[in-house]
Amino acid sequence: MKRLVFLILLCLIGYLHTTAQTAYYDALKLKALLIQKNGALVFDDSKWSQVFQILKPYTYNPQTGAYQDSDKDIYKNFCIANGRNPFICDYFAGGFAGGAQNFIASVANSVGNTNISTIADGLTKFLIERAKEELFIAFFSNLKNNQKFPEFPVLFPHTQVLLNNFNSWEYSNIINSLREAFDKDLQDLLVDIPKLKDVDCSKCETDAKNRINAFKKFVQQTDDGRIFLSALQLGNGFISEQKVSDVIHIIASDTSYLLNMPSVKANLNIKNGIRLFDILSYSIRSNVNGVSYISGNDFKAMITDPVAGNIYLGLIYQQLKNENIQIGAINLANYLNTNKAAAIQPYLNNLLTQGDALATAINNLLAAKKKGEKDLTTYWAANFESGKQLLLSLTNISLIEPTLTFDKTIQNVFNYSTQTLEIAHDVALRNYNAAVIGTINFISSNFKSSGLNSEFMTFFVKYGSFAGNLIQAQSSDDAEKAIESVALPAGSASIKKNTNLSIALNGYLGGFYGNEYLADKATNKWGATTGVYAPIGVTFSKRISDASFSLFVQVIDLGAVAAYRLNDPNTANLPNFTLQNILAPGIGGIIGVPKWPLSIGYTYQLGPELRSINATNTVVSSSLNSRWQFFIAVDIPLFSLYTKPK
């Protein structure tokens, strides 16, 4: 009952707003409806509905507070009841007796010939917006399908938890939570990508299985794949404020990374190079929280101390000897024994100089955070630039011995890591779109033969960019655009498929194909037709497995208005038209598609009179037309009148 009262009030408000008219514009509109007939200027017989629509507001009687409703009474008001209007009555071509009214007009007159263009336009806009929302929800629901999108719970774990714990029709209530979940997920982007290698895709759909298998083959069976994982690990280390010495130790000792590269088995120089920079890097690791390496001054004081320095060199020597570290013709243990501190001090001094710069950058960043500074861009830039220089210093082993060089494979580890630092920089600044594009460029420019198929890259760009756009949305409109960009080919369409029986006031928005009977045509009255379909009526629906079947009793068709609004959503007001112009009684059967808010149906309808509309004019048929049609449309329940659970 409350809903009925609300609808009545809405109609009354719309009525008050739409009956106020301006004589200047109405005169121009009426002039456009005149034609020459038998030597006189008269109203076009095919445009009576538009004529009376314009004239009705001028029949207001202040004593009764009412307007004339029927076409015949409007005519009498101008030509009979209150005396003949000497300016307008002649245009009725000798008198209007009412004529034979078609079925639709007679039904419309029984409920009033009210100008409802504003209401219909508003309702059409609602159908368009709700259609998009229904598709948005289907998009989010589809992401929960791990057989189709096995990457999603790995790359977006917080978002997956959220999606698993809300019903599709609660979409509008969780949009802010969704943004926060995506934000947390993208902060871990560099550490989550490697986890795709552990996905069990035995039950995945074919396309998904191909994507995951291509990724696994790349990271598990190729040098580039192991380097890729190592570079991501280093980049993530800077975001998560891990010690550089610890991250290097992980990628140099864990078999998931560099030591298990296929080339390591064939080339000991590569393995020994990996162990060398790990031994030297870890030997000067700081035990201070948040600091990667001891300071250059502390190292100088230690290495120049006759006792401490000697012990330090002995510990390094023992590791080099035990692991038989030899690169080319140089045995590093013997070289250290011969040259003592001079063998490694220049290399470590260079490394610690960069380590001190990184420590300073980190301290400045932390101090700025404590002060509550909002713009940390400069501090993060200094942080990551210092990180780049530190990684490059690790490759400069010619400082140990001029002829000593790392294999190109090891050089690539650090060269690629400087690129992941740029991605990490964008992540730290929450510039997620740049981070996503940077990741794709990083893969495509360095690993062209990786075997990562285009479907994987497309998935990553599509959903990564979507998450970035949604997080950075400053308003609900921005959020809608972000979702629309990825979801568009509020969930209530799924009610039909989750309840045993339901009755609803329902709208649809889509396209149709069918045959139409045009009464005005002299011959070939039946013809094929297509267009926008936007009916509103009552559905009686029953759940069938994951789908639904509905008996649809149609009342009106807003197809002409919807077609115009889809093409031009910005025009403020439309030309006036009446309820009889959009009345289109009909009936049909509709199938609700499983998992999507889409429906496929067949309906038969009479009318509507309104054929097309633009910013200034309407085209209205004066004859009773009819059509049958097949259609596919977005299912948009407006009000649930009854539901019976499963």
C-alpha positions as CSV (number, residue, x, y, z in Angstrom):
1,M,0.0,0.0,0.0
2,K,2.8,2.4,0.8
3,R,4.3,1.8,-2.6
4,L,1.0,2.5,-4.2
5,V,0.6,5.8,-2.3
6,F,4.2,6.7,-3.3
7,L,3.5,6.1,-7.0
8,I,0.3,8.1,-6.8
9,L,2.2,11.0,-5.2
10,L,4.9,10.7,-7.8
11,C,2.4,11.0,-10.6
12,L,0.7,14.0,-9.0
13,I,4.0,15.8,-8.6
14,G,4.9,15.0,-12.2
15,Y,1.5,16.2,-13.3
16,L,1.9,19.6,-11.5
17,H,5.3,20.1,-13.1
18,T,4.3,19.1,-16.6
19,T,1.0,21.0,-17.1
20,A,2.6,24.4,-16.8
21,Q,3.2,25.6,-20.4
22,T,4.4,28.7,-22.2
23,A,2.0,30.2,-24.8
24,Y,4.9,31.4,-27.0
25,Y,6.3,27.9,-27.5
26,D,2.9,26.3,-27.6
27,A,1.9,28.6,-30.5
28,L,4.9,27.5,-32.5
29,K,4.2,23.9,-31.8
30,L,0.5,24.2,-32.8
31,K,1.5,26.1,-36.0
32,A,3.8,23.1,-36.9
33,L,0.8,20.8,-36.7
34,L,-1.3,22.8,-39.3
35,I,-1.7,21.7,-42.9
36,Q,-3.5,23.0,-46.0
37,K,-6.7,21.1,-46.6
38,N,-9.4,22.1,-49.1
39,G,-8.1,25.6,-49.3
40,A,-8.0,26.1,-45.5
41,L,-5.4,25.9,-42.8
42,V,-6.4,23.2,-40.4
43,F,-4.9,20.8,-37.8
44,D,-3.5,17.6,-39.3
45,D,-5.9,14.8,-38.7
46,S,-3.0,12.4,-37.9
47,K,-1.7,14.8,-35.1
48,W,-4.8,15.2,-32.9
49,S,-3.2,13.6,-29.9
50,Q,-0.4,16.3,-30.0
51,V,-2.9,19.1,-30.6
52,F,-5.0,18.2,-27.6
53,Q,-1.9,17.5,-25.5
54,I,-0.8,21.1,-26.1
55,L,-4.3,22.6,-25.6
56,K,-5.3,20.7,-22.5
57,P,-3.5,23.1,-20.0
58,Y,-5.6,26.0,-21.4
59,T,-8.9,24.3,-20.4
60,Y,-8.2,24.8,-16.7
61,N,-11.4,25.9,-14.8
62,P,-10.5,27.8,-11.6
63,Q,-14.0,27.2,-10.2
64,T,-13.7,23.4,-10.4
65,G,-9.9,23.3,-10.1
66,A,-9.8,20.8,-13.0
67,Y,-8.9,20.4,-16.7
68,Q,-10.8,18.8,-19.5
69,D,-9.7,15.3,-19.9
70,S,-11.0,13.8,-23.1
71,D,-10.2,15.1,-26.6
72,K,-13.9,15.8,-27.2
73,D,-14.2,17.9,-24.0
74,I,-11.0,19.9,-24.9
75,Y,-12.5,20.6,-28.3
76,K,-15.8,21.7,-26.7
77,N,-13.9,24.0,-24.4
78,F,-12.5,25.9,-27.3
79,C,-15.4,25.7,-29.8
80,I,-18.7,25.2,-27.8
81,A,-18.8,25.3,-24.0
82,N,-17.5,28.9,-23.3
83,G,-18.2,30.4,-26.6
84,R,-16.3,29.9,-29.7
85,N,-12.6,30.8,-29.7
86,P,-12.4,33.0,-32.8
87,F,-8.6,32.5,-33.1
88,I,-8.3,28.7,-32.8
89,C,-11.6,27.0,-33.5
90,D,-11.4,27.5,-37.2
91,Y,-8.4,25.2,-37.3
92,F,-10.6,22.3,-36.3
93,A,-11.9,22.1,-39.9
94,G,-15.6,22.7,-39.2
95,G,-15.9,20.9,-35.9
96,F,-14.4,18.0,-34.1
97,A,-17.0,15.4,-33.1
98,G,-14.6,13.1,-31.4
99,G,-14.3,10.5,-34.2
100,A,-13.9,6.8,-33.8
101,Q,-11.3,6.4,-31.0
102,N,-9.1,3.4,-31.3
103,F,-8.7,0.9,-28.4
104,I,-5.6,2.4,-27.0
105,A,-7.0,6.0,-27.0
106,S,-10.2,4.9,-25.3
107,V,-8.2,3.1,-22.5
108,A,-5.9,6.1,-22.1
109,N,-8.9,8.5,-21.9
110,S,-10.3,6.4,-19.1
111,V,-7.3,7.2,-16.9
112,G,-6.8,10.8,-18.2
113,N,-4.9,12.3,-21.1
114,T,-2.2,13.7,-18.7
115,N,1.1,14.9,-20.1
116,I,3.6,12.4,-18.6
117,S,6.7,13.2,-20.6
118,T,8.7,14.2,-17.5
119,I,7.6,11.0,-15.6
120,A,8.3,8.8,-18.6
121,D,11.7,10.4,-19.2
122,G,12.6,10.0,-15.5
123,L,11.5,6.4,-15.6
124,T,13.5,5.7,-18.7
125,K,16.6,7.2,-17.2
126,F,16.1,5.0,-14.2
127,L,15.8,1.9,-16.4
128,I,19.0,2.8,-18.2
129,E,20.9,3.3,-14.9
130,R,19.4,0.2,-13.3
131,A,20.3,-1.9,-16.4
132,K,23.9,-0.9,-15.9
133,E,23.8,-1.7,-12.2
134,E,22.4,-5.1,-12.9
135,L,25.2,-5.8,-15.4
136,F,27.7,-4.5,-12.8
137,I,26.5,-7.0,-10.2
138,A,26.6,-9.8,-12.7
139,F,30.2,-8.8,-13.4
140,F,31.2,-9.0,-9.7
141,S,29.3,-12.2,-9.2
142,N,31.1,-13.7,-12.2
143,L,34.5,-12.9,-10.6
144,K,33.7,-15.3,-7.8
145,N,33.9,-18.1,-10.3
146,N,37.4,-19.5,-9.5
147,Q,37.2,-21.9,-12.4
148,K,36.8,-19.1,-14.9
149,F,39.0,-16.5,-13.1
150,P,41.5,-18.5,-10.9
151,E,43.9,-15.5,-10.9
152,F,41.4,-13.3,-9.1
153,P,41.6,-14.7,-5.5
154,V,45.4,-14.8,-5.8
155,L,45.9,-11.2,-7.1
156,F,42.9,-9.7,-5.2
157,P,42.5,-11.9,-2.0
158,H,40.9,-9.2,0.2
159,T,38.4,-8.3,-2.6
160,Q,37.6,-12.0,-3.0
161,V,36.7,-12.3,0.7
162,L,34.4,-9.3,0.4
163,L,32.7,-10.6,-2.7
164,N,32.2,-14.0,-1.1
165,N,30.4,-12.4,1.9
166,F,27.7,-10.2,0.3
167,N,24.6,-10.9,-1.8
168,S,24.6,-9.5,-5.3
169,W,21.7,-7.1,-4.6
170,E,23.7,-5.4,-1.8
171,Y,26.1,-4.0,-4.4
172,S,25.4,-0.3,-3.7
173,N,26.1,-0.8,0.0
174,I,29.6,-2.2,-0.4
175,I,31.2,0.0,-3.0
176,N,33.4,1.8,-0.5
177,S,34.4,-1.4,1.1
178,L,35.2,-2.7,-2.3
179,R,37.5,0.2,-3.0
180,E,39.4,-0.4,0.3
181,A,39.8,-4.1,-0.5
182,F,41.2,-3.4,-3.9
183,D,43.6,-0.9,-2.3
184,K,44.9,-3.5,0.1
185,D,45.3,-6.0,-2.7
186,L,47.2,-3.6,-5.0
187,Q,49.6,-2.7,-2.2
188,D,50.7,-6.4,-2.4
189,L,50.7,-6.6,-6.2
190,L,54.4,-7.5,-6.5
191,V,54.3,-10.2,-3.9
192,D,51.0,-11.7,-5.1
193,I,51.9,-12.2,-8.8
194,P,54.5,-14.9,-8.0
195,K,51.8,-16.8,-6.1
196,L,50.1,-17.7,-9.4
197,K,52.6,-20.4,-9.9
198,D,51.0,-22.3,-7.0
199,V,47.4,-22.2,-8.3
200,D,45.7,-25.6,-8.7
201,C,43.9,-25.2,-12.1
202,S,42.9,-28.8,-12.6
203,K,39.2,-27.9,-12.6
204,C,39.6,-24.6,-14.5
205,E,37.9,-23.7,-17.7
206,T,40.0,-24.2,-20.8
207,D,40.9,-20.5,-21.3
208,A,41.8,-20.1,-17.6
209,K,43.9,-23.3,-17.6
210,N,45.9,-22.0,-20.6
211,R,46.6,-18.7,-18.8
212,I,47.8,-20.4,-15.6
213,N,49.8,-23.1,-17.4
214,A,51.6,-20.5,-19.5
215,F,52.5,-18.5,-16.3
216,K,53.7,-21.7,-14.5
217,K,55.8,-22.8,-17.5
218,F,57.5,-19.4,-17.7
219,V,58.4,-19.0,-14.0
220,Q,59.3,-22.7,-13.3
221,Q,61.2,-23.7,-16.5
222,T,63.0,-20.6,-17.7
223,D,65.9,-18.4,-16.5
224,D,63.8,-15.3,-17.3
225,G,60.9,-16.7,-15.2
226,R,63.2,-17.1,-12.1
227,I,64.7,-13.6,-12.7
228,F,61.2,-12.2,-13.1
229,L,60.2,-13.6,-9.7
230,S,63.4,-12.4,-8.1
231,A,62.9,-8.9,-9.5
232,L,59.4,-8.8,-8.2
233,Q,60.6,-9.9,-4.8
234,L,63.2,-7.1,-4.6
235,G,60.7,-4.5,-5.7
236,N,58.2,-5.7,-3.1
237,G,60.9,-5.6,-0.4
238,F,61.2,-1.9,-0.8
239,I,57.4,-1.3,-0.5
240,S,57.2,-3.6,2.6
241,E,60.3,-2.0,4.1
242,Q,62.3,-5.2,4.3
243,K,66.0,-5.1,4.6
244,V,67.7,-5.2,1.2
245,S,70.2,-7.7,2.6
246,D,67.4,-10.0,3.6
247,V,65.7,-9.9,0.2
248,I,68.9,-10.6,-1.6
249,H,69.6,-13.5,0.7
250,I,66.2,-15.0,-0.1
251,I,66.5,-14.8,-3.9
252,A,70.1,-16.1,-3.8
253,S,69.5,-19.0,-1.5
254,D,65.8,-20.1,-1.9
255,T,65.4,-22.7,-4.7
256,S,62.2,-20.9,-5.8
257,Y,64.4,-18.1,-7.2
258,L,67.8,-17.9,-8.8
259,L,69.6,-21.0,-7.7
260,N,67.1,-23.2,-9.5
261,M,67.5,-21.5,-12.9
262,P,68.2,-24.0,-15.7
263,S,71.4,-22.2,-16.7
264,V,72.8,-22.6,-13.1
265,K,73.3,-26.4,-13.8
266,A,75.2,-25.7,-17.0
267,N,77.2,-22.7,-15.9
268,L,78.9,-22.6,-12.5
269,N,80.0,-19.0,-13.0
270,I,76.3,-18.0,-12.6
271,K,75.8,-20.0,-9.4
272,N,79.1,-18.7,-8.0
273,G,78.2,-15.2,-8.9
274,I,74.9,-15.5,-7.1
275,R,76.5,-16.9,-4.0
276,L,79.3,-14.2,-4.0
277,F,77.0,-11.2,-3.9
278,D,74.8,-12.9,-1.3
279,I,77.8,-13.7,1.0
280,L,79.3,-10.2,0.7
281,S,75.9,-8.4,1.1
282,Y,74.8,-10.5,4.1
283,S,78.1,-10.0,5.8
284,I,77.4,-6.3,6.4
285,R,73.7,-6.7,7.2
286,S,72.5,-4.3,10.0
287,N,70.6,-5.6,13.0
288,V,68.9,-2.2,13.5
289,N,65.1,-2.3,12.6
290,G,64.5,-0.7,9.2
291,V,68.2,-0.4,8.3
292,S,69.6,-2.8,5.6
293,Y,73.3,-2.4,6.1
294,I,75.7,-1.1,8.7
295,S,77.0,2.4,8.1
296,G,80.1,3.1,6.1
297,N,81.8,4.6,9.2
298,D,81.0,1.5,11.2
299,F,82.5,-0.7,8.5
300,K,85.6,1.4,8.2
301,A,86.1,1.2,12.0
302,M,85.7,-2.6,11.9
303,I,87.8,-3.4,8.9
304,T,90.7,-1.2,10.1
305,D,90.7,-2.8,13.5
306,P,93.6,-5.4,13.4
307,V,91.6,-8.0,15.3
308,A,88.0,-7.4,14.2
309,G,89.0,-6.8,10.6
310,N,91.0,-10.0,10.5
311,I,88.2,-12.1,11.9
312,Y,85.7,-10.6,9.5
313,L,88.0,-11.5,6.5
314,G,88.4,-15.0,8.0
315,L,84.7,-15.5,8.0
316,I,84.2,-14.4,4.5
317,Y,87.2,-16.5,3.4
318,Q,85.7,-19.6,5.0
319,Q,82.4,-19.2,3.1
320,L,84.1,-18.7,-0.2
321,K,86.3,-21.7,0.4
322,N,83.5,-24.0,1.6
323,E,81.4,-23.2,-1.5
324,N,84.4,-23.2,-3.8
325,I,83.4,-19.8,-5.3
326,Q,85.3,-19.4,-8.5
327,I,84.4,-17.1,-11.4
328,G,86.3,-17.6,-14.6
329,A,89.9,-18.2,-13.6
330,I,89.7,-16.5,-10.3
331,N,89.2,-18.5,-7.1
332,L,87.7,-15.9,-4.7
333,A,89.0,-17.6,-1.4
334,N,92.6,-17.6,-2.7
335,Y,92.3,-14.1,-4.0
336,L,91.0,-12.9,-0.6
337,N,93.9,-14.7,1.1
338,T,96.4,-13.0,-1.1
339,N,95.0,-9.4,-1.1
340,K,93.4,-9.4,2.4
341,A,91.0,-6.4,3.0
342,A,92.0,-4.7,-0.2
343,A,90.4,-7.5,-2.1
344,I,86.8,-6.7,-1.0
345,Q,87.0,-3.3,0.7
346,P,86.5,-1.1,-2.4
347,Y,83.4,-3.1,-3.4
348,L,81.9,-3.0,0.1
349,N,82.7,0.7,0.5
350,N,80.8,1.4,-2.7
351,L,77.9,-0.7,-1.5
352,L,77.8,1.0,1.9
353,T,77.9,4.4,0.4
354,Q,74.7,3.6,-1.4
355,G,73.4,1.9,1.7
356,D,73.9,5.1,3.7
357,A,72.0,7.1,1.1
358,L,69.2,4.6,1.2
359,A,69.1,4.8,5.1
360,T,68.9,8.6,4.9
361,A,66.1,8.5,2.4
362,I,64.2,6.0,4.5
363,N,64.7,8.2,7.7
364,N,63.5,11.3,5.8
365,L,60.4,9.4,4.6
366,L,59.6,8.1,8.1
367,A,60.1,11.6,9.6
368,A,57.7,13.1,7.0
369,K,55.1,10.5,7.9
370,K,55.4,11.3,11.6
371,K,54.9,15.0,10.8
372,G,51.7,14.1,9.0
373,E,52.9,15.5,5.6
374,K,50.3,14.7,3.0
375,D,52.6,14.8,-0.1
376,L,55.3,12.2,0.3
377,T,56.1,12.0,-3.5
378,T,59.6,13.5,-3.1
379,Y,60.5,11.3,-0.2
380,W,59.4,8.1,-2.0
381,A,61.3,9.2,-5.1
382,A,64.5,9.6,-3.1
383,N,63.9,6.3,-1.5
384,F,63.5,4.3,-4.7
385,E,66.3,6.2,-6.5
386,S,68.7,5.3,-3.6
387,G,67.4,1.7,-4.0
388,K,68.3,1.6,-7.7
389,Q,71.8,2.9,-7.0
390,L,72.3,0.3,-4.3
391,L,71.2,-2.6,-6.6
392,L,73.5,-1.4,-9.3
393,S,76.4,-1.2,-6.9
394,L,75.9,-4.9,-6.2
395,T,76.8,-5.7,-9.8
396,N,80.1,-3.8,-9.8
397,I,82.4,-6.6,-8.8
398,S,85.2,-5.2,-11.0
399,L,86.0,-3.2,-7.9
400,I,87.2,-6.6,-6.4
401,E,89.3,-7.4,-9.4
402,P,89.3,-5.5,-12.7
403,T,88.8,-8.6,-14.9
404,L,86.0,-9.9,-12.7
405,T,82.5,-9.6,-14.1
406,F,79.1,-11.2,-13.4
407,D,77.5,-13.3,-16.1
408,K,74.8,-11.4,-18.1
409,T,72.2,-13.5,-16.4
410,I,73.1,-12.1,-13.0
411,Q,73.4,-8.6,-14.4
412,N,69.8,-8.9,-15.6
413,V,68.6,-9.7,-12.1
414,F,69.6,-6.3,-10.9
415,N,68.8,-4.4,-14.1
416,Y,65.3,-5.8,-14.1
417,S,65.0,-5.1,-10.3
418,T,65.5,-1.4,-10.9
419,Q,62.5,-1.6,-13.2
420,T,60.4,-3.3,-10.6
421,L,61.4,-0.5,-8.2
422,E,59.7,1.9,-10.5
423,I,56.6,-0.2,-10.3
424,A,57.0,-0.3,-6.5
425,H,57.3,3.5,-6.5
426,D,53.9,3.8,-8.3
427,V,52.3,1.3,-5.8
428,A,53.7,3.2,-2.9
429,L,52.2,6.4,-4.2
430,R,48.9,4.6,-5.0
431,N,49.3,5.4,-8.7
432,Y,47.9,2.0,-9.4
433,N,47.1,2.4,-13.1
434,A,50.8,3.3,-13.8
435,A,51.8,0.3,-11.7
436,V,49.6,-2.0,-13.8
437,I,50.9,-0.6,-17.1
438,G,54.5,-0.7,-15.8
439,T,54.1,-4.4,-14.9
440,I,52.8,-5.2,-18.4
441,N,55.6,-3.1,-20.0
442,F,58.1,-4.8,-17.8
443,I,57.0,-8.3,-18.9
444,S,56.5,-7.5,-22.6
445,S,59.8,-5.6,-23.1
446,N,62.1,-8.0,-21.2
447,F,60.4,-11.4,-21.6
448,K,59.1,-11.4,-25.1
449,S,59.5,-15.2,-25.4
450,S,58.1,-15.8,-22.0
451,G,55.1,-17.8,-23.2
452,L,52.7,-15.6,-21.3
453,N,49.8,-15.5,-23.7
454,S,47.8,-12.5,-24.6
455,E,44.8,-13.7,-22.5
456,F,46.9,-13.5,-19.3
457,M,48.1,-10.0,-20.2
458,T,44.6,-8.9,-21.1
459,F,43.2,-10.2,-17.8
460,F,45.9,-8.4,-15.8
461,V,45.5,-5.1,-17.6
462,K,41.7,-5.3,-17.5
463,Y,41.2,-6.1,-13.8
464,G,44.3,-4.3,-12.5
465,S,43.3,-1.1,-14.3
466,F,39.7,-1.5,-13.1
467,A,40.9,-1.8,-9.5
468,G,43.1,1.3,-9.9
469,N,40.3,3.3,-11.4
470,L,37.8,2.3,-8.7
471,I,40.2,3.1,-5.9
472,Q,41.0,6.6,-7.3
473,A,37.3,7.4,-7.9
474,Q,36.5,10.7,-6.2
475,S,32.7,10.4,-6.5
476,S,29.9,7.9,-7.2
477,D,29.9,9.0,-10.8
478,D,33.6,8.2,-11.1
479,A,33.1,4.8,-9.4
480,E,30.3,4.1,-11.9
481,K,32.5,5.0,-14.8
482,A,35.3,2.7,-13.5
483,I,32.9,-0.2,-13.2
484,E,31.2,0.5,-16.5
485,S,34.5,0.5,-18.3
486,V,35.1,-3.1,-17.4
487,A,31.7,-4.6,-16.6
488,L,29.3,-3.2,-19.2
489,P,29.0,-5.6,-22.2
490,A,21.4,-3.8,-8.4
491,G,21.3,-7.5,-8.2
492,S,17.5,-7.7,-7.8
493,A,17.2,-9.6,-11.1
494,S,18.7,-12.6,-9.3
495,I,15.6,-12.8,-7.0
496,K,13.7,-14.6,-9.8
497,K,16.4,-17.3,-9.9
498,N,16.6,-17.7,-6.2
499,T,13.0,-17.9,-5.1
500,N,10.4,-20.5,-6.0
501,L,7.8,-18.0,-7.0
502,S,7.8,-14.2,-7.3
503,I,5.6,-11.4,-8.6
504,A,7.0,-8.0,-9.4
505,L,6.4,-4.8,-11.2
506,N,9.1,-5.2,-13.8
507,G,11.0,-3.3,-16.5
508,Y,13.3,-4.5,-19.3
509,L,15.8,-2.6,-21.4
510,G,17.3,-4.1,-24.5
511,G,16.6,-4.7,-28.2
512,F,14.0,-6.6,-30.2
513,Y,13.3,-8.1,-33.6
514,G,9.9,-8.9,-34.8
515,N,7.0,-8.2,-37.2
516,E,4.8,-5.2,-36.9
517,Y,1.3,-4.4,-38.3
518,L,1.0,-0.8,-39.5
519,A,-2.7,0.1,-39.9
520,D,-1.9,3.3,-41.9
521,K,-0.3,1.5,-44.7
522,A,-2.5,0.7,-47.7
523,T,-0.7,-2.5,-48.6
524,N,1.9,-4.8,-47.0
525,K,0.8,-3.8,-43.6
526,W,3.0,-6.5,-41.9
527,G,6.8,-5.9,-42.0
528,A,10.0,-6.8,-40.1
529,T,11.1,-4.3,-37.5
530,T,13.9,-3.8,-34.9
531,G,14.5,-1.3,-32.2
532,V,15.0,-0.5,-28.5
533,Y,12.6,-2.4,-26.2
534,A,11.8,-0.9,-22.8
535,P,8.5,-2.3,-21.5
536,I,7.1,-2.1,-18.0
537,G,4.5,-4.5,-16.6
538,V,4.0,-7.3,-14.1
539,T,6.0,-10.5,-14.1
540,F,4.8,-13.8,-12.6
541,S,8.0,-15.8,-12.2
542,K,9.0,-19.3,-11.3
543,R,12.6,-20.6,-10.6
544,I,13.7,-23.3,-13.0
545,S,17.1,-24.7,-11.9
546,D,19.5,-21.7,-12.1
547,A,17.2,-19.8,-14.5
548,S,13.6,-18.5,-14.4
549,F,10.5,-18.4,-16.4
550,S,8.1,-15.4,-16.3
551,L,4.7,-14.7,-17.6
552,F,4.9,-11.0,-18.5
553,V,1.8,-8.8,-18.7
554,Q,2.9,-5.6,-20.4
555,V,1.3,-2.2,-19.8
556,I,3.5,0.5,-21.4
557,D,6.5,0.6,-23.7
558,L,9.1,3.3,-23.3
559,G,11.2,2.1,-26.3
560,A,11.1,5.4,-28.2
561,V,12.1,7.4,-25.1
562,A,14.9,4.9,-24.2
563,A,16.3,5.0,-27.8
564,Y,16.5,8.8,-27.6
565,R,18.0,8.8,-24.1
566,L,20.6,6.2,-24.9
567,N,21.7,8.4,-27.8
568,D,21.4,11.8,-25.9
569,P,21.4,11.5,-22.1
570,N,21.9,15.3,-21.5
571,T,18.9,17.1,-23.0
572,A,17.0,18.6,-20.1
573,N,13.4,18.3,-21.2
574,L,11.6,16.3,-23.9
575,P,8.5,17.3,-25.9
576,N,5.3,16.6,-24.1
577,F,3.4,13.3,-24.7
578,T,0.6,11.5,-22.8
579,L,0.1,8.2,-21.2
580,Q,-2.0,7.0,-24.2
581,N,1.1,7.7,-26.4
582,I,3.1,5.0,-24.5
583,L,0.3,2.6,-23.5
584,A,1.1,-0.8,-25.1
585,P,-0.8,-3.7,-23.5
586,G,0.7,-7.0,-24.3
587,I,1.6,-10.5,-23.0
588,G,4.5,-12.9,-23.4
589,G,6.9,-15.5,-22.0
590,I,10.4,-14.6,-20.7
591,I,13.4,-16.8,-19.7
592,G,15.9,-15.4,-17.2
593,V,19.4,-16.4,-18.2
594,P,21.4,-18.2,-15.5
595,K,24.1,-16.1,-13.7
596,W,23.4,-12.9,-15.7
597,P,20.6,-10.3,-15.3
598,L,19.6,-10.9,-18.9
599,S,16.3,-12.2,-20.3
600,I,15.2,-13.6,-23.6
601,G,11.6,-13.5,-24.5
602,Y,8.7,-13.4,-26.9
603,T,5.9,-10.9,-26.5
604,Y,2.9,-9.6,-28.4
605,Q,1.7,-6.0,-27.9
606,L,-0.7,-3.4,-29.2
607,G,0.9,0.0,-29.9
608,P,2.4,2.2,-28.7
609,E,1.3,5.3,-30.4
610,L,4.7,7.1,-29.8
611,R,6.9,6.0,-32.7
612,S,10.0,8.2,-32.2
613,I,11.1,11.3,-30.3
614,N,13.8,14.0,-30.4
615,A,14.6,17.2,-28.5
616,T,11.7,19.1,-30.1
617,N,9.2,16.8,-31.7
618,T,7.4,13.5,-31.3
619,V,6.1,11.2,-34.0
620,V,2.7,9.7,-33.0
621,S,0.6,7.2,-34.9
622,S,-3.1,7.8,-34.8
623,S,-3.9,4.1,-35.8
624,L,-3.9,0.9,-33.8
625,N,-0.7,-0.8,-34.6
626,S,0.6,-4.1,-33.1
627,R,3.7,-6.3,-33.2
628,W,5.2,-9.5,-32.0
629,Q,8.8,-9.6,-31.1
630,F,11.7,-11.7,-29.8
631,F,14.0,-9.7,-27.5
632,I,17.0,-9.8,-25.3
633,A,17.2,-7.3,-22.5
634,V,18.5,-6.5,-19.0
635,D,16.0,-7.6,-16.4
636,I,15.1,-4.7,-14.0
637,P,12.6,-5.5,-11.2
638,L,11.1,-2.3,-9.9
639,F,9.0,-3.5,-7.0
640,S,8.7,-6.9,-5.5
641,L,5.1,-7.6,-4.9
642,Y,5.4,-11.2,-3.7
643,T,8.1,-13.8,-3.1
644,K,8.0,-17.4,-2.0
645,P,11.3,-18.9,-0.8
646,K,12.8,-22.0,-2.4
